[in-house]
Amino acid sequence: MPGALDGIRVIDFGQYIAGPHTAMFLADQGADVVRVEPPGGPRWDTPANATWNRNKRSIVLDLKDAADLEIARRLVATADVVVENFRPGVMDRLGLGAKACLAANPALVYCSLPGFASDDPRAGVTAWEGVVGAATATYRPGPAGTPIHTAIPFSSHYAAFQAAAAVAMALNARERDGLGQVVEVPLFDATFAAIGARGLRVHDAAAADDRDMGAIMTLTRQFLCADGRWFMYHAGNLNAQAFLASVGAAEIVAPGSGLSLDDQRERLEALFRTKTSAEWEALCDAAGTEGAICRTSDEWLDNEQALGSGIVIESLDPELGALRGPGVNVRMSATPAPAPRPRSTPGADRDAILATAERPRFAVSNPEPPLRSALQGIKVVDLCIVLAGPTCGRTLAEFGADVVKIDSPSRKMVAFHNDINRAKQSIVLDLKSEAGLRVFWRLVADADVVVQNFRKGVAERLGIGYEDVRARRPDIVYASLNTYGQVGPWAGRPGHEQIAQAASGMQERFGGDGRPVLAPFAVNDYGTGFMGAYGVALALLHRRRTGEGQHVDSALAYTATMLQSSLLQRYAGKEWNEPRGQASVGWNTLNRAYRASDGWLFLAARPGELARVPALAGAASLEGESLAAALEGAIAGGTADDWVAELQAGGIGAHAIVPDVRPLMDDPWVRAHGLSITREHEGFGLITTTGPTPRLSRTPVVPGRAAPRPGSDAKAILATVGLDGELDRLLADGAVVTEGIGVR
């Protein structure tokens, strides 16, 4: 069957990570992606190109050559999408910038992923991943104050996640009104989506809800087991007490036990040392609670769930030979992703590409008036909890959908509410009651999309699974997000962010030789939300063309694999030699953090570039430890700002390391551009949250209303489905709740 993007032509000018990864997401779903390579091959010759450039056709063009530049223009003139991730202005100077391309092809979706935005004062900075990581508080200080570098390029991948979703949204708008637009997703901006709840601040401390997750989070941690391996246990699952009871330790967390949190933690540490990590994983699975061995990424490539779910696949690469690496993230029931095709060698498809360079331009026979938002008129029922699922619903709302958020009265606390439930209407509804289900079905009758992130099987037991909804609404787009996906031996296991990081190798790498450590942000949760929104946008595009709905799914473990796609390729001669551990400051001497007299900066230079900086000219001829010592001595003698200015003046990537998200959220440029927004929230006063990232020139994303008090929109929501006179009865029956639900 054709993929959701069958018939869409993409011209991929991207290099390094963000651009190629964005185009890969489009190629995975059936788009015809033409990869334009420079002479000599990719700018970054990495095994990860086997993943990022799969499913693409390849042509080599020298964009400084007039004849090749004309070929590029011809390709763009009849394309549907262009992807590029150069610094602002580079493509304009070639005559391939957004303005020129849309003038020649008004239906084009032009996607740009610069390091810093075109209107950012740092637009001209050489924005390697480490530079953007420094600018976004990704490298937080460790116990000794030294910033901790991570080998996972979060900023690049988050830009790709959101760019793929934004392109799919823009294609939806184009399908209705026939018009293209410019999409810009800067890496710096995109990282705010990963920061998420870490950037949330309740300005009036007295207004903050004091019902926190202290006990759960204290007991949610890594435990050393009898086999010397670490095991990630999450105490937030409803079956945690049953799990401890099954091993004769219920008294550790029993109400009224009299044990302090420190005592509970010590008792649990002793308990976990009595069995191997594999035994604990099996016990957690049997009890339906959350736990995972802190595996290495190498082990994840052999894991039964990784292979069984297809998030790890085998292929035959033309350069690397037999290869095991990341599979397809978003799954679609009616338009399944085609089997991944190995990357082409540079230029291998030139003749075929030139033969199909001329094609009819996209046109809509009966276009609607230009849309104000990409998902204008789309209605969504959001059943999700915690982070990943609600992020999907929030993203759909920011792109213009009307989203009704349903929370359960059995959960007295809505986690992360003010972060992930903005732009939505809120109702608290008991779906285990007949009256509550009746309200749900009334909402579904008028909806286009349902999103849920229950464990596999839970929605079905409630009678609201995909097949149940599809029986009433055959054209529904139904998205399911969970920890491990819908297929494979672990599909029914529960989990949170910590579990996905443990299972896939993220914690083990970041911890190094000691205790595994969580990534700086909840990257799998938020990333899965964006991938879910991408899948929904694809499904809506397909439905508009065919009238057919479908089931969309993604998972935290899928996102964890994609976030590590720069590292997760196994082939003959593979070495797991990336930086790891809490003492890592970077990749090598020319790509790492250095201490200045008043703080830290990140330097990202290529060999030979130091000679451009007069103060470092003497070090330019050095190598290895001698070069590192010379740079450490020189940089320690000046301020971070002075050194950054001098390095940038020499065309070298550099940025002062922002040590914490608070100054980042308070930065005037960040606030002026909506990446940090402060608004009144009912019952809390002023709250600061991150704002949406993607910039769409014609159908802009908007943050929407501040998150409402849980349940406060019940009357208005009921009125939209003809039940406006039944609120009192529903309240009396307990099917609807409007008071008493806390948030954190």
N, C-alpha and C positions, 0 to 999 in steps of 0.2 A: 504494500500500500504506500502511496506517496506520503511524505512527511508534511507537517503543517505548513512549512514554508516552500513547498514545491512550487516552482515557477518564479521564485524570487531570486533575482541576480544581485550578488554582493561583490563589490570590488574592494579587496582588502589590501590597503597600503601599510598595514600595521607592522611594527617591529617590536622586538623585546617581548613584553608580556601582555599588557592590557589590550592592545589592538588585536593581535592574533587570537587571544583567548575569547574576546567578544565575537569575532568572526567564526571561531570554532563552535560557539553555542548556536549560531545561526546555521552553520553547515550541518551540525548534528541533527537539526530538525528539517533537513531536506533542501535548504537553500543551495543554489549553485554559486559557490564562492570562488571567485577568481583571485588568486593570491599574486600580487605584483611584487616580485623580488628584485632587489638591486643587483647589479653585476657583482659577482663574487659571493652571492648567497646572503642568508639572513645576517642582520647586524649582530645578532647574538647567536653563536653556533652552540646550541645546547641540546642535549637529548630530549628536553621537554618539547622541542619543536615537533617531535614525532606525535605528540598529543595535540598540541595547539594547531598544527597545520594538517591534521587528518581531514578527509572528506573535501579537500580543496583542489582546484586545478591551478597550475602554476605557469606563470609567464615572467620572464626576466625583461625588465625595461629600465633603461638608464634615463631617468627623468630630466637629466641635464642635456640629453640629446634631443634635438628638435623632432626627429622622426618618431622616436619612442614616446616623447611627450604627447605627440599628436595621437598616437595609438591609445595612450592612457585617457585622453580626452574623449575619444570615440567610445571607449568602454564605459566611461562615466555617463556619457550622454544618453544612453539607453538602459542604465542600471536602475535598480530599485533602491539600493543602499550602498553608501560608501562608508568605510571604516578607516580612520587614520588616527595615529596617536603621537604626532610630532608636536614640537613646541608651537604655540600660537604664532602665525605669520609665515611659517615654513611653506605650507601648501599654497598660501596666497601668492607668495613670490614665484611659484611655479605655474600660476594660473589655474591651480586645481583646488583653490579654497572654496568654502561653502557658498559664498556669494556668486562666484563665477559658475560653479557647478549647478546651482539651482536656477540661475538665469538660463542656462542651456537645457536644463531638465527640471521643470517645476514640480514634478511628482517625486523627486528624489528625497530620500531620507539620508541626510549627511551627518554621520556620527563622528565626533571628535573627542579624543581622550587625552588631553595634554596633562602634564604633571600639575601645573597651576593654571587656573582659568585665564582666559584671554583678557579679562579686566582685573586680574590680580596683579599687584605691583611686582610680584615675583614671576610673572609670565615668561620672562626671558631666561630664568634660571635653568640650568641643566638639572632636570628633576629626576635623577635616578631614584629607585625605590627607597634606598637608605635616606636620601635627602627628604623625601616626602614623609617617611616614617619619623624622622627627627622632628619635622614640623607639626606632626599630629599627635604627639605624646604617646607614640607607640612604644618607644624605648624608655620605659619608666625606670627610675633609679632602683638599684638593688640595695641590700643592707649597708654596703659601704659607700653608697652614693653613685656608684658607677652605673651608667645606663646599660640595660640588658637588651642586647640585640636579638632579634628572632630571624631565623632563616626563611620564614614563610613571608612572601611579599603580599601582605594583606591589602595594601592600598591598590596595587595593580589589579588584584583579583576582585576587590569590591567594585572598582570602576567597571570591570568586565561584567560582573553580575548585573549591575544597575544599567549599564549601557545596553545589554541584550534585552532587558525588560523594557527600557525606554524605546528602543527601536521597534520592538513588537507592538508597543502602545501606539507609536507613530504610524505604523503600518495599518493598525485598526482605524485610526482617524482618516488615513488616506483612502482606505477602502470605502469610506462613506462620502467624503467630500472631494476626493481626487487630488488633494494637495500634499506636497512633501513639506519638509521643514528641517531645521538644524537641531541636532541633539548634541549637547556638550556635557560630558561627565568627567571633570578634572579629577585626577587621582587624589589630590588634597581634599577636595570637597567630598569625594566618595567615602573617605575614611570616617567621616562623621557618622555615617550609617553604621559602621562597626562600633564606634564609641557608644552610641545608643544610650542606654540607661546609666552608663558611667558619667555621662554629661548632665544628667538630671539633677536639679537642685531646687528644693523647697525653700524659698527665701525666709519664710516665717517658720523657724524651727518648732515653735509651739504648735503649729498647725499640722505637723507631720504625724501620721498615724503611728501609735506606739506599738501596734500589734505586728511585730516584725518576725523575721524568719531566723532569729538568733540561734535557737536550739537546732533547727534543721541544718543550717549552714555550718554550725560548729561540728556536727556529726557527719556532714557531707565532706569527705576528704579521702586521701589516699592512705591505705593501711598496708604495712609490711606483713607478708604472709610466710608460712612455714618454709616455702621453697625459695625464699629470698626475693620474690617478685612483689611488685606493688599492685594493689587492687583499689580501684576507684569505687567507693560506695556512696550512694545518694540516698539520704534519709527522708527526702521530701515525698517519696511515693507513698500512696495510701496503704500499701501492703508492708511497709517497713516493720511495723510492730509484729505482724504475723510472721515475717521472715525471722526476726530475732526469737520469737517464741518457738519456731521450728527447730532452732538450734539450742534451745534451753536457756536463752539469755533475755527473755522478755523483761525481766526486772530492771535491766539497764536503763531503759527509756520509759518504764511504766510510770504513769502519773502517780505522784505521791511517794516516789521511791526515796526521796530525800537526797538523791545524788546530785552533786553540782555538775555543771557542764564539763568541768575538768575531770571529775570522777568518771562521768559517763565516757568521756573520750579515752581515758586510761583503761577502763574496763573493755572498751571495744578494741583498743590496740592489742590487749592481751588475748582477746577472743580471736581476732584475725590471725594471730601468730600460731594458732592451733591447727590450721588447715592450709593446704596449698591454694594458690590463686585460682587454679582450674577448679578445685573443689568449691571455692566460694562462688565462682561464676555460675557453676551448675546449680548451687543451692539458691542463688538469687533468681535464676531463671525459673526454677521449680516453684518458688514462692511468688513469682510475679512482681518482684521488686527490682530495683535498679543497681546494677553492678557490672563492672568490666575490668578485665586485666589491663594494666597499662602496657600495651603492646608496643613494639617498635613498628615503624612504617614498613619495614621489610616483612615483618610478620603479618601485617595487614594485607599485603599483596598475596599471601597464601591463605588468608582467613576464609572459612567456609561461607560466611555471610557476604563478604566482599565479592567472592567469586559467584556465589549463588544468586546474588541480586544483580550482578552485571555491572556493579560500579567499578570493578576491576576486570579487565578483559585481556585477552591475548591476541596478538596480531603479528604480522611479518612486515617489519619496516625495511625500506630499501637501503637504509644506511646502517641500522643497528642490528638487523636480523630479527630473530625471535624476540618478541617484546611483550612484557606484561606491564600494564599501566592503567590509568583512569578510564572508565567507561562514560556512558551518557548520564547526565544528571537528571534532567526532567523527563518523565515517562508519560506517554500519551496513549490512551486506549484505542482511539479511532484513527489516529495518525502517528503510529509508532515510529520512532527514529529509525532510519535505515541502518543496516549493519555498517559500522564504521569502516571506511576505506582508508588504507594507509596513505600517508602523505605522498605527494608527487615529488620527484627530484626537481630542483629549480629549472624552469623553462621547459619541462617535459610536455606541457600541453599547449605550447605556443600556437601551433597550426590550428588546432581545434578551437582555441579561444578566438583567434582572428577570423575563423570561418563563421563564427556565431556572434561576432562583435555587433553586427547590425541586427536589431530586433525591435518589434513594435514597442512604443512607449506605453506605459501604463495610463489607462484612462477609465473613468467611471461613466457609465451610460446616463445615469440619472443622479448626478451629484446632489448631496444635501448642501445647504448653506454652510460656510466654514464653521467648524466646531470650535467651541470655547475650551473644551477639554477632551482628551483622547477617549475617555470612557463615558462621555456624556450620555445620560439616559440608562446606563447599566446599573442594575440593582443586585446587591450582594447580601447574602446571609452569612455572617461570620460567627462560627461556633467555637472559636479557638481560645486557648488559654496560654499563659506564660508568654513566650517571645516569638517563636518562629511563625506559627499560624496567624496570630494577631498582626505581625509585621506584614504578612501577605495582604490581609484585609486593609491595613493602614495604607499600604502602597497603592492598592486599587482605588482607595478613597482619594489619595493625593492626585491620582490621574483622572479624577472626576466622577468615579462611581458613587452611588448612594449606598452606604454600607450600614446595615443593622447588626450591631454586636450583641450576641446573646451570651449572657453569663448564667451560671448555675447558682441557685440559692444555697446549695449544699457546700459551696466554697465561700466561706465568710470573708475571704480576702481576694481581691483581684490583683494578681502580681503584675508589677510594672505598668499599671493602668495608665498613668499620665504620660508614659513614653509611647505606648503602642496603640492606644485607643483614641487618639485624636482623629478628627475629621469623620467620626462615626456617630450614629445614634445608639443609645444603650437601653437594653431591656434585660431584666433578670427573670429568667423563665425556667420553670421546672419541667424538663422534658421527660421525666419519669411519670408525670401525671397526664391523665387523659386530656384535661383542659389545656395544659401546657403544650402538648403535642398538637392540639387543634390550632392553637395560635401559630405554631411553627409551620404547619401545612398551609395556613393562610398566607404566611410570608413567602413560602416557597412558590406558591401559585403565581406570584407576581415577580419572582426573582429570575435572574439570568445565571447567577453563580452561587454555589454553596462552598464554603471553605471550612474544613474541620481538621484538627490535629490530635484526635484521640489515638490511643493505641489500636493497632489493627484488630478489628472485631468488635470494638466497643460501640461504634455507631450502628453496626448491624444489630447488636443486641438491643439497642434502643429503638430499632425500627426506622432509622434515618440514614442508613448506609446508601451507597451510590445506587444500587439496584432498586432500593425502596423509593428513592427520590426519582430515579429515572422512569419507574413505572408510572408515575404521575406526570412527570415533566421530561419527555424523551429528549428534549433539546437542552437540558440543563448542562452547564459546565460545573463539574464537581471536583474540587481539589482536596486531596488528602496529604497531609504532611505529618511525618512521625520521625522516630529515631533511626530505624534501619530500613525503611521502605516497605513495600507491599508484598514482596516475594523474597524467598530465601529462608533458611532455617531459623533465623533470628527475627523475622518480620514482626512477630507478636511481642517482642521484648520492649519494655518501657525504657525511657531514658531522657535525660536532659543534656544540656551543652557539655557538662563534664564527662558524661559517658561517651559521647561521640569523640571527644578529644582523646580519651583514654584508649578506646578501641582502635583508633586509626593511627596512633603513633605520635600525635601532636604533643601530648603531655610528656611522653618519654624524651622526645628530642629537646623540648624547652627546659626540662629539668636536668638533663645531662646525666652525670653519674650518680646523682643523689636522688632525693624524692622527686617524682614527676611534678611538673608545675603547669598550671593552667595558663593559656594564652592571655594576653593583656585585656582582650575584649571577648564578648560572647559571639564570636565570629561565625560559628556554625548555625546558631539560632537565627540571627539576622540574615545571614546569607541564604539560608533555606527559605526564609520568607520572601526574599527577592526572586529566588528561583521559582517558587510557587507562583508568584505574580507573573513571571515570564511565561510559565506554562498556561496560566489562565488567559493571558493575552493571546497566545498562540491559538488556544482552543476557541476563543471568541472570534478570531480571524477566520478560522476554519468554519465555524458555525455561520458566520455572515455569508460565506461563499456557498455553503451546502445546506444549511438548516440543521445540521447534525451536532448534537452535544457530545461530550465525552468525559472520561475520568482522567484527571491529571494527578500525578503524585511526584513528590520529591522527599528527601530525608536528610537529617543531620549528618548521617554517615556519608551520604553522597557529597554533601557540601564539604565535609572535612577532607574527602579525597580530592576534590577539585581545588581546594585551597592549597593542597600540597602538590599540585600537578607539576610544579617546577622541579620536584624532587622524586616523584613516584614513577620512575621508569626502571624496570629491571631488564637487563640484557647482558650478554656475555661481556665480562670485564667491568660490570657496574661496581662503583665504590660509593659507599655511604659516607662521604667525607664532608658534608655540609657543616657549617658552624652549629654548635649545639651547647646547651647548658647555660647556667646562670652567670657564667663568667665571660660569655661571648660579647665582644664589642663590635664585631663586624665580620666581613668575609676575608679580608686580607689587609695588607699595609695601606693600600690605596683606597680601600672601601671599608671604613670603620669609624668609630667614635674616637675623638681626641679631647683631652681636657685642656681648656683655656684657663686663663687666670681667674675668671669669674663664672665658669660653668663649662658645659660640654658642647661640642659641635660634631656634626657628622660630615666627613670628607668622602667624596666619591669622584675619583680621578682615574683617567686611563693612563697607561704608561707613556711617559714623555711630556705629559701636560704640566707637571710641576715647574718645568722650565719657564712657563709663562708668568710665573709669580716671582718677582725679583727677590723677595725675602726668602724664597725657598730654592733659588737657583743652585745653591751649593749642594742641596740634598738631591737634586734631580738625577744625578749620576749614581746614586747609591741604590742598594737593593737589600731586601730581606730585613734582618734585625737592625742593621746599620741605618737603613732608611727609616724604620719605625722609630728608633731612638732619636734620630735627627728631627723628625716631625714632632715627636712628643716634646722635645726640648724647645723647639721654636714656637710651637703653638701655645705652650704653657706660659710663654712670656708676654702674651697679648690677650686682649679680651675676645670673647667669642664673636661679638658683633664686628669688631675690627677685622678679625681673620676671615669671617664669612664674606665681608665686603671685598677684601683683597682677593680671595679665592674666586669669587664670582666675577670680579673684574677680569680675571684671567680665563674666564670661560669654564671654570671648574665647578662641579656640583658641590654645594656646601650649604648647611643650614644649622643654626643654633638648635640644640636639642631642647624641645619643650618638655619639662619633666613631669607635668601633670595636666589633666584635662581642664582644670579650673581656669587657669590663665588663657587657655585656648578658647574656651567657651565665652570668655569675657573680652576677647580680642575685638576691637572696633570693626575691622574689615569682615571678620567672621559674622558678627551680629548684623552688619549692614547688608550682608548678602544672604541672610536667612538661614545660615547653617547653625546658628544658635538663636533661639527665639524665647522671649520671656513674656508670659501672658497670665492673666487672672484665671484661676481655676476654682470653681465653686467649692467652698469649704476649706481651701488651702491658701488662698491668696496668690501671690506671684510664684510661678514655677518656671524654671528655665529648662528647656529640652533642646535636643538637636532638631534641625529642620530637614526637609527633603533635599536631595542632592541634584538629580538630573535637571538640566536646563533645556527646555523645549521651546523653540522660538515662536511657535504658533499656538500650541496647546499646552501652556505652562503648567507644571505641577504646582499645587498650593498646599500649605499645611492644613487648611481647613480649620474648623473650630477646635478650641481646646478640649481635651478629653472631658466628657460630661461626668457628673456623679453617677456611679453605677445604678441603673434602673430608672434614672430620672426622665427618660424619654418614653416611658411605657405608654402614657396616654396618647401621645402623638403617633407612636408606632401603631398602636391598636387602631387608631382612627384611619390609618392608611389602608387597613385590610377589613374595614367595615365592622370592627369590634369596639368602637369608641364608647358604647354604652355598657360594656361588660367589665370595665376595670375594677369596680368595687367587688363584684362577685369573684373575679380572678384573684384579687387580693385576699378576700376572705377564705378562698379555697387554698391559698398558698401557692397557686400556680404562677403568680406574678408577685415579685417583691420589689418594693421601691425604696425601702429604708434598711439601714443596718449592715450594708455590705461595705467592708473597708477596702482600702487600696494601699499599695506600697510601691 
